[in-house]
Amino acid sequence: MEFIADLHIHSYLSRATSKNMNLENLHTWAQLKGLSVIGTGDFTHPKWFAELQKKLEPAEPGLFKLKAEYCAHTENEVPASCRLPVRFMLSVEISTIYKKAEKTRKVHSLILAPDFLSAGKLNAALQEIGNIQSDGRPILGLDCKQLLQLTLDASAHNVLIPAHIWTPHFSVLGAASGFDSISECFEELTPHIFALETGLSSDPAMNWMLSGLDDFVLVSNSDAHSPSKLAREANIFTCDLSYFDMMSALRHKNTAGFQGTIEFFPEEGKYHYDGHRTCSIRLTPEETLSHAGRCPECGRKVTVGVMHRVKALSDRNQGFRPRDAFNFESLIPLMEILGEIHEVGDTSKKVSREYLKLLERFGSELYILRTCPLADLQQAGYDVLAEALGKIRAGSIDVTPGYDGKYGVVRIFKPGEKNRKQLSLF
């Protein structure tokens, strides 16, 4: 049985997140998206931890489900075509800021736990180190290696996955504050790290350029701050629905249990290229080098993006694929596609109405994006959407790369390529 999991998200108690990031809405949106397993996010926050204990109950080993009294309203909000059992996995992202080898390090880590006892023990240990109450993603003055040790001390079944490993300012390999290798960060504890999160601005193909990452399985998650952003990146499993089977499939690179990832087109990520947003300057790695790392407009240092950093550390040419690498699929969120088709913002009411109509008729968003037969869409009058999905599935799109915190711009159709008559069919 194939199922899809998005394990890195945030609750409404994290900074810059939607107030709608509660368990009830997550349960609803997971079904709309087509997610069977979703991370809880933020389990170190006392208020959220208490809410999780109140509203969740044990399901399959290491997973939880929303109690019936809290998900009753979803009967009206989720079309019959999208309904599926949703499971929650205890998760949290932790930011560590510390000095090592004469350099300030800022690293984000995703931590997963199979039960409230294991998560609670870690919470108790972290409470002694810093403030875990002010933000759903706590910021601690703690060496990342020590965080890993505390995670394992709380439970041997707990898992730490370095988060969005290439983000310039807050990641294990980031250009501004990271390391040059995973082992440089975790030292003798490196064998306990078996998975790495690629982040929105990189995809597996970029990571294959580094032989030093071959021992790790590459995972992807949405890092969603609002419900509609769920599943923009996710993981495809075919093991039994269980925390322990999922972690075992990742740890052992089990092709019978893990199939690969669903990805953003990395150019759309907001740190793919280098640049200086204040001056609206976007630079390729080569252009940055030619300007000695300075903004050609104002002379200040540019933010070195993910593509630049990957190339700087790589020991292989672009296009190399390791023998045991997992597959991945690059998709564009359905609301973004509809926004381009209708030439409106992807959060507009028109897009929202069309989005729900499509889900009611065909099924979840991930089904529509990944496997819905294009002929079915065409027969229902959605010719332009079918054409758009065909181009996306073939990778035939154009993206103006993101840089310095600004998302890239995706264009599926070239100017004038869309048939205006077809639009009326929507």
BAVEX-592909 format. One record per residue (C-alpha): x, y, z; residue number from 1. Coordinates in steps of 0.1 Angstrom, whole numbers, plus 5000, padded with zeros to 4 digits. Layout:
<atoms>
{{X,Y,Z},NUM} ...
</atoms>
This chain:
<atoms>
{{5000,5000,5000},1} {{5014,5034,4990},2} {{5009,5063,5014},3} {{5023,5098,5015},4} {{5037,5116,5046},5} {{5046,5152,5053},6} {{5065,5152,5086},7} {{5078,5188,5090},8} {{5052,5214,5097},9} {{5044,5240,5123},10} {{5015,5248,5146},11} {{4998,5281,5152},12} {{5022,5286,5181},13} {{5052,5291,5158},14} {{5063,5325,5146},15} {{5048,5337,5113},16} {{5023,5308,5111},17} {{4986,5308,5104},18} {{4962,5307,5133},19} {{4945,5279,5114},20} {{4974,5255,5120},21} {{4954,5235,5146},22} {{4948,5198,5147},23} {{4913,5200,5133},24} {{4923,5220,5102},25} {{4954,5198,5097},26} {{4932,5168,5098},27} {{4909,5183,5071},28} {{4937,5196,5049},29} {{4957,5164,5050},30} {{4927,5147,5034},31} {{4923,5174,5008},32} {{4960,5171,4999},33} {{4961,5133,5000},34} {{4983,5129,5030},35} {{4980,5098,5052},36} {{5006,5108,5078},37} {{5014,5143,5090},38} {{5038,5157,5116},39} {{5023,5175,5145},40} {{5051,5201,5146},41} {{5061,5220,5178},42} {{5058,5193,5204},43} {{5083,5211,5227},44} {{5058,5239,5232},45} {{5040,5232,5265},46} {{5006,5245,5253},47} {{5008,5225,5220},48} {{5020,5194,5238},49} {{4990,5195,5262},50} {{4967,5200,5232},51} {{4982,5170,5214},52} {{4977,5149,5245},53} {{4941,5160,5248},54} {{4930,5156,5212},55} {{4950,5127,5199},56} {{4948,5090,5207},57} {{4970,5061,5198},58} {{4965,5044,5164},59} {{4991,5022,5146},60} {{5024,5018,5165},61} {{5040,5052,5170},62} {{5012,5071,5152},63} {{4981,5089,5165},64} {{4947,5099,5152},65} {{4924,5128,5161},66} {{4897,5118,5185},67} {{4863,5114,5170},68} {{4848,5144,5188},69} {{4874,5168,5172},70} {{4871,5156,5136},71} {{4833,5154,5133},72} {{4831,5187,5115},73} {{4853,5174,5087},74} {{4824,5154,5074},75} {{4811,5185,5058},76} {{4845,5200,5048},77} {{4861,5171,5031},78} {{4846,5158,4998},79} {{4838,5121,4998},80} {{4864,5117,4970},81} {{4892,5128,4993},82} {{4884,5111,5026},83} {{4911,5089,5041},84} {{4923,5080,5076},85} {{4949,5106,5088},86} {{4976,5098,5112},87} {{4998,5121,5132},88} {{5035,5117,5141},89} {{5050,5137,5170},90} {{5075,5161,5155},91} {{5093,5194,5162},92} {{5118,5217,5145},93} {{5145,5231,5169},94} {{5169,5259,5161},95} {{5203,5257,5177},96} {{5227,5287,5177},97} {{5262,5281,5190},98} {{5299,5286,5183},99} {{5321,5258,5170},100} {{5355,5260,5153},101} {{5356,5298,5157},102} {{5324,5302,5138},103} {{5288,5309,5148},104} {{5266,5280,5137},105} {{5229,5282,5132},106} {{5213,5248,5125},107} {{5177,5237,5123},108} {{5168,5200,5131},109} {{5136,5180,5127},110} {{5130,5156,5156},111} {{5105,5128,5155},112} {{5092,5107,5184},113} {{5070,5076,5187},114} {{5051,5085,5219},115} {{5044,5112,5244},116} {{5068,5097,5269},117} {{5097,5099,5246},118} {{5088,5134,5235},119} {{5081,5145,5271},120} {{5115,5133,5283},121} {{5132,5154,5256},122} {{5110,5184,5265},123} {{5121,5181,5301},124} {{5158,5180,5292},125} {{5155,5210,5268},126} {{5135,5230,5294},127} {{5167,5229,5316},128} {{5187,5244,5287},129} {{5166,5273,5274},130} {{5132,5287,5268},131} {{5109,5263,5250},132} {{5077,5282,5258},133} {{5081,5314,5237},134} {{5079,5298,5202},135} {{5068,5265,5187},136} {{5102,5263,5171},137} {{5125,5270,5201},138} {{5158,5287,5197},139} {{5185,5271,5220},140} {{5221,5278,5226},141} {{5231,5242,5222},142} {{5256,5223,5201},143} {{5237,5203,5174},144} {{5256,5172,5185},145} {{5244,5177,5220},146} {{5209,5180,5208},147} {{5212,5147,5190},148} {{5226,5131,5222},149} {{5197,5145,5243},150} {{5172,5132,5216},151} {{5187,5097,5218},152} {{5189,5098,5256},153} {{5152,5105,5258},154} {{5145,5074,5236},155} {{5165,5052,5213},156} {{5135,5054,5190},157} {{5137,5091,5186},158} {{5150,5104,5153},159} {{5169,5136,5144},160} {{5169,5147,5107},161} {{5189,5178,5098},162} {{5163,5202,5083},163} {{5164,5219,5049},164} {{5202,5212,5049},165} {{5212,5239,5023},166} {{5192,5270,5035},167} {{5219,5298,5038},168} {{5213,5310,5073},169} {{5198,5281,5093},170} {{5211,5247,5082},171} {{5238,5221,5087},172} {{5254,5228,5053},173} {{5242,5264,5047},174} {{5267,5289,5033},175} {{5263,5315,5060},176} {{5265,5295,5092},177} {{5268,5258,5084},178} {{5295,5231,5081},179} {{5312,5216,5051},180} {{5301,5181,5059},181} {{5276,5162,5081},182} {{5303,5146,5101},183} {{5319,5179,5109},184} {{5287,5188,5127},185} {{5278,5155,5145},186} {{5313,5140,5148},187} {{5312,5105,5164},188} {{5274,5106,5166},189} {{5271,5109,5128},190} {{5261,5072,5124},191} {{5228,5081,5142},192} {{5219,5104,5113},193} {{5204,5084,5084},194} {{5182,5110,5067},195} {{5186,5145,5054},196} {{5159,5170,5044},197} {{5166,5186,5011},198} {{5145,5217,5016},199} {{5125,5237,4990},200} {{5155,5252,4972},201} {{5172,5219,4964},202} {{5161,5185,4950},203} {{5177,5151,4951},204} {{5195,5156,4918},205} {{5214,5185,4932},206} {{5223,5165,4964},207} {{5236,5137,4942},208} {{5265,5160,4932},209} {{5281,5153,4967},210} {{5294,5118,4972},211} {{5295,5126,5010},212} {{5257,5124,5011},213} {{5254,5090,4995},214} {{5251,5072,5029},215} {{5220,5092,5038},216} {{5184,5089,5025},217} {{5170,5122,5012},218} {{5136,5132,5025},219} {{5113,5161,5017},220} {{5086,5179,5037},221} {{5066,5211,5033},222} {{5077,5230,5064},223} {{5042,5244,5061},224} {{5032,5275,5081},225} {{4996,5274,5067},226} {{4973,5245,5059},227} {{4972,5252,5021},228} {{5010,5247,5020},229} {{5009,5211,5032},230} {{5023,5185,5008},231} {{5042,5209,4986},232} {{5070,5185,4994},233} {{5064,5150,5009},234} {{5076,5114,5011},235} {{5062,5083,4994},236} {{5061,5051,5016},237} {{5050,5016,5008},238} {{5058,5000,5042},239} {{5032,4992,5069},240} {{5016,5022,5084},241} {{5037,5025,5115},242} {{5063,5050,5129},243} {{5088,5021,5134},244} {{5083,5007,5099},245} {{5086,5041,5083},246} {{5118,5049,5102},247} {{5133,5015,5094},248} {{5126,5020,5057},249} {{5145,5053,5058},250} {{5173,5040,5080},251} {{5180,5009,5058},252} {{5171,5025,5025},253} {{5145,4999,5020},254} {{5132,5001,4985},255} {{5102,4979,4995},256} {{5092,5005,5021},257} {{5102,5039,5008},258} {{5098,5050,4972},259} {{5112,5085,4972},260} {{5100,5121,4974},261} {{5076,5147,4960},262} {{5095,5179,4953},263} {{5091,5216,4946},264} {{5109,5226,4915},265} {{5140,5238,4934},266} {{5143,5270,4913},267} {{5110,5281,4929},268} {{5126,5280,4964},269} {{5134,5313,4979},270} {{5171,5306,4983},271} {{5179,5288,4950},272} {{5201,5315,4935},273} {{5223,5342,4950},274} {{5213,5378,4953},275} {{5204,5409,4972},276} {{5166,5414,4976},277} {{5169,5450,4987},278} {{5184,5459,4953},279} {{5163,5433,4934},280} {{5195,5417,4922},281} {{5195,5380,4913},282} {{5228,5363,4905},283} {{5240,5329,4893},284} {{5269,5314,4912},285} {{5292,5324,4884},286} {{5280,5360,4884},287} {{5285,5362,4922},288} {{5321,5351,4918},289} {{5326,5376,4891},290} {{5314,5404,4915},291} {{5336,5390,4943},292} {{5304,5382,4963},293} {{5292,5418,4963},294} {{5260,5433,4951},295} {{5268,5451,4918},296} {{5242,5478,4928},297} {{5252,5487,4964},298} {{5284,5468,4970},299} {{5271,5449,5000},300} {{5275,5411,5004},301} {{5250,5390,4986},302} {{5232,5361,5001},303} {{5249,5330,4987},304} {{5221,5306,4977},305} {{5217,5269,4976},306} {{5229,5262,4940},307} {{5261,5281,4947},308} {{5267,5262,4980},309} {{5260,5228,4964},310} {{5285,5235,4936},311} {{5311,5248,4961},312} {{5310,5215,4980},313} {{5303,5191,4951},314} {{5327,5165,4938},315} {{5306,5153,4909},316} {{5291,5168,4878},317} {{5255,5178,4876},318} {{5235,5149,4862},319} {{5253,5122,4881},320} {{5229,5097,4898},321} {{5241,5073,4925},322} {{5233,5036,4919},323} {{5209,5033,4949},324} {{5193,5067,4946},325} {{5155,5070,4951},326} {{5133,5085,4925},327} {{5115,5119,4929},328} {{5087,5138,4913},329} {{5087,5175,4908},330} {{5053,5192,4911},331} {{5036,5226,4913},332} {{5008,5231,4939},333} {{4974,5229,4922},334} {{4964,5264,4935},335} {{4994,5279,4918},336} {{4985,5261,4885},337} {{4949,5274,4887},338} {{4962,5309,4895},339} {{4982,5310,4863},340} {{4954,5295,4842},341} {{4929,5321,4855},342} {{4956,5349,4857},343} {{4947,5356,4893},344} {{4965,5351,4927},345} {{4966,5316,4940},346} {{4948,5326,4971},347} {{4919,5343,4953},348} {{4883,5332,4958},349} {{4881,5321,4922},350} {{4910,5297,4926},351} {{4896,5284,4960},352} {{4862,5276,4944},353} {{4878,5259,4914},354} {{4901,5239,4936},355} {{4873,5225,4957},356} {{4853,5217,4925},357} {{4882,5197,4911},358} {{4887,5178,4944},359} {{4850,5169,4946},360} {{4850,5155,4911},361} {{4884,5138,4909},362} {{4899,5133,4943},363} {{4928,5147,4964},364} {{4953,5173,4951},365} {{4982,5148,4950},366} {{4961,5124,4930},367} {{4952,5151,4905},368} {{4988,5163,4902},369} {{5004,5129,4901},370} {{4982,5102,4885},371} {{4948,5115,4874},372} {{4945,5105,4837},373} {{4947,5137,4816},374} {{4919,5122,4794},375} {{4896,5123,4824},376} {{4902,5160,4828},377} {{4898,5167,4792},378} {{4865,5148,4790},379} {{4852,5169,4819},380} {{4862,5201,4801},381} {{4894,5209,4819},382} {{4915,5210,4787},383} {{4939,5238,4799},384} {{4945,5221,4832},385} {{4952,5188,4815},386} {{4977,5206,4792},387} {{4993,5222,4822},388} {{4997,5189,4841},389} {{5012,5173,4810},390} {{5038,5200,4808},391} {{5046,5197,4846},392} {{5048,5160,4846},393} {{5073,5162,4817},394} {{5093,5190,4834},395} {{5085,5214,4806},396} {{5081,5246,4825},397} {{5099,5279,4830},398} {{5110,5291,4865},399} {{5126,5325,4873},400} {{5148,5313,4903},401} {{5142,5326,4938},402} {{5169,5344,4957},403} {{5176,5360,4991},404} {{5143,5351,5006},405} {{5122,5358,4975},406} {{5103,5328,4960},407} {{5109,5320,4923},408} {{5082,5326,4897},409} {{5069,5296,4878},410} {{5054,5299,4843},411} {{5038,5268,4828},412} {{5027,5285,4796},413} {{5047,5309,4774},414} {{5030,5342,4766},415} {{5001,5337,4742},416} {{5004,5299,4745},417} {{4971,5293,4763},418} {{4940,5291,4742},419} {{4917,5317,4755},420} {{4887,5298,4743},421} {{4897,5269,4765},422} {{4897,5291,4796},423} {{4859,5296,4793},424} {{4855,5259,4799},425} {{4864,5265,4835},426} 
</atoms>
